[in-house]
Amino acid sequence: MSESIPHWLTKQANILPNYPAIELTDGTHVSFHDLEINSLSYARKLAAIGVEKGTHIGILSTNCLEMVYTIHAISYLGAVGVLLNTKLTDEELNFQLDDADVNILITNDRRNRNLRVKESYTFQQLETMEESSVSLQFHINFDDTFTIMYTSGTTGFPKGVVHTYGNHWWSAISSALNLGLNKDDKWLISLPLFHVSGLSTLMKSVIYGMPIFLMKKFDESMVHHAIMEKQITIVSVVTVMVQRLLERLGTENYPNSLRCFLLGGGPAPKVLLERAKEKGIPVFQSYGMTETTSQIVTLSAGDCLDKLGSAGKPLLPAQLKINNPGSDGVGEIVVKGPMVTPGYYKNQEANEKSFKDGWLYTGDLGSVDEQGFLYVVDRRTDLIISGGENIYPSEIENALMKMTEIKEAGVTRMEDDKWGYVPVAYVVLHSEITKEEIFAFLATQLAKYKLPKKVFFVEELPRNASNKLLRNKLKEL
Amino acid sequence: MSESIPHWLTKQANILPNYPAIELTDGTHVSFHDLEINSLSYARKLAAIGVEKGTHIGILSTNCLEMVYTIHAISYLGAVGVLLNTKLTDEELNFQLDDADVNILITNDRRNRNLRVKESYTFQQLETMEESSVSLQFHINFDDTFTIMYTSGTTGFPKGVVHTYGNHWWSAISSALNLGLNKDDKWLISLPLFHVSGLSTLMKSVIYGMPIFLMKKFDESMVHHAIMEKQITIVSVVTVMVQRLLERLGTENYPNSLRCFLLGGGPAPKVLLERAKEKGIPVFQSYGMTETTSQIVTLSAGDCLDKLGSAGKPLLPAQLKINNPGSDGVGEIVVKGPMVTPGYYKNQEANEKSFKDGWLYTGDLGSVDEQGFLYVVDRRTDLIISGGENIYPSEIENALMKMTEIKEAGVTRMEDDKWGYVPVAYVVLHSEITKEEIFAFLATQLAKYKLPKKVFFVEELPRNASNKLLRNKLKEL
């Protein structure tokens, strides 16, 4: 039987009415009471434009309060939110709107879009609506679908990942069991709410009764200022954000109130983790994806400085195994747990490929050491097979990042007549250095077959909205 | 579908192998790794004496490591632990052993007992067994029964409260969402593990990955010393313990590491809570019972000093309502939530009486103020809470009525400086008998803590029109 609990936001509004639920950079505080009132009002206004139980409603928005109200509002209606990436082209969005059966769109996007959706409303238009006297649902059923979110899949068509309320609940609980849950916690989100890292933190806020510090987007100066002045305890980050924040930090130190940088979005260069360690910043490496409702494997507090480079162990309710490991122990990462999506929306083929006996076959590569720590080697699509040898881009990037002259590095593959594929590197420089010097240094670091065939100097690297490196876009530079 | 997660102890043994799971007053530390190894060994030895999936095994023990190993061991076997109160008489125990279908008993009890159970083993005897090569279960299914624990009812016959793994999980999680979960938490238990407050904390230890400081019994000097010296952060207490600890504390103060006295077992005198407040001790009042797997309503951190006298608000996954409130708002407390027992073991009548549409009718009286804070007015008018132990007048009355010389018996409570309340008995005689003879007989029938402090001979008992005993009028005699 599916678990059913009282609505989490209404509950927090009852338990902690005056406690801040959301803080913005402009100093705005929204209490749990006000968050509930506004979300209920949004629910009744959404009902007025025809949203009801089961409606698939598109949400195309950068981080803002109105987006937060909309997300909670749909949970009072039993509607399903399809969260859309604002950086996508019309063509990409139309694919998702169509695939997810969206007829109504809510947006703060001001671009002159040409989207194939029956009705579209801005938040401002929605707010002018009369509230409908619809009956709302004040319970949350774990098996019900809450959101659909498309994976940034590098090949083929994007897949709509279904998240149930139970997925979000278990994700929040398993994170709390790992990171702890301090009564003064305040979590900073600068990642978009239309990605799982942002959305899952928004859910933690109402499940824990914890304020989140919500930023429109990542800006290292604003994040730096917030950590220094706003008693932030946890920050969700990806590698490039840590790099920029460390640079911004310079010789300063963060206050003791900061207890965790939760690092997602792929393996980080060891040299960067070491630099953070030197500065006393507790970076918790994690492994997860949209399908696992954010982290499913995280390095625990006690291990975060001793096991640099590992993503940790599967969280309490999760399991992990390595499928078909090679002689080096590296194989496909396979995971299971109640935070794992029940599947891709209306995508039988993808579901059959990815799910077997309740296990999710991630396509990512990794190994597990004797103590059970996961080391993510690379995302499978990034794997470069060269003359029968496996080459992992991250290994080359790590080597490049050891050079102080190099600010950022990205590696991808290039077709080669002799080897099938060879790696090529794209680097952003801090200070001047020649390609010869780079090759000379790499030769001291890497086996010959791993050396990039070419190095390109570029102004910046292609990244998605969560600042994750898009290796497959490197070639377009 | 019932949720299934990896075995919590095995998981903690993997995540935090060297972290202390249990600390004893003699300085012994048992790591999660050793706790798992010993519990698995116990499981295989229990299998050797015939315990298997579904076996009901009695556990009659004061707090000790062997009891802890046994409790975890049964979870690897899928057996059901029937936790028995060591203070009970043979007659009381035999009722429970029989009612719960127990054939095998494990005990550290050295009294010359005459128990009706097929096989009985001391921990020492168990430890000499050869381990059986049985296949153990490394998953926990939330709907499976884990333990049975007896609570007395108004009719006098104790009822076996079934606790599933899910009850324990949700109890632990809802407590963490309220109290927070600090990475340095260490929870002191001096209450018996055969009571729900002790057992639920033992489960928190393996669900959180948190050490517990386990004491054989409550001793104010030892608890005082532990709080002062052992970095205890949370202590489970009942009123009488707070009184004694405050006396022992005198002019000293507890270290800042202490963050919570979790107070259960009935409403506490306001004057005591005020004294604790003056000493800066955060006493979290709570409301719960065996049927709710400990607390289901707790005052949150932010309110604990401002709402003295309230038991707080229902924890996140729980709901509460007041049935048939009078003009003063006081009515029966009715609760619902995933930590509530699925029911009493093989007791259709009690289940029909207590459970309706998933709600538990507690029989306790209380009211809820405008902000939603619960004020427990009284436990079932006939319940006597004496030093944290529940005593049901009807149980004592039933014992008295076994004496042919006694025609009628009524039991109520009397205030007591040391225990909070103690039972007193009023009897109408058929034929002559001395009070000494009555006390001597009761000693063979009832646990010592249940023996009435005084016996009064009266002409008749106060009854209402339908001849129901009015216990609250007894004192007027």
Interface residues (C-beta under 8 A of the other chain):
Chain A: M1 S2 E3 I5 P6 W8 K11 N14 I15 L16 P17 Y19 I173 A176 L177 G180 L181 N182 K183 I207 Y208 G209 S300 A301 G302 K313 L316 P317 A318 Q319 G337 P338 Q371 G372
Chain B: M1 S2 E3 I5 P6 W8 K11 N14 I15 L16 P17 Y19 I173 A176 L177 G180 L181 N182 K183 I207 Y208 G209 S300 A301 G302 K313 L316 P317 A318 Q319 G337 P338 Q371 G372
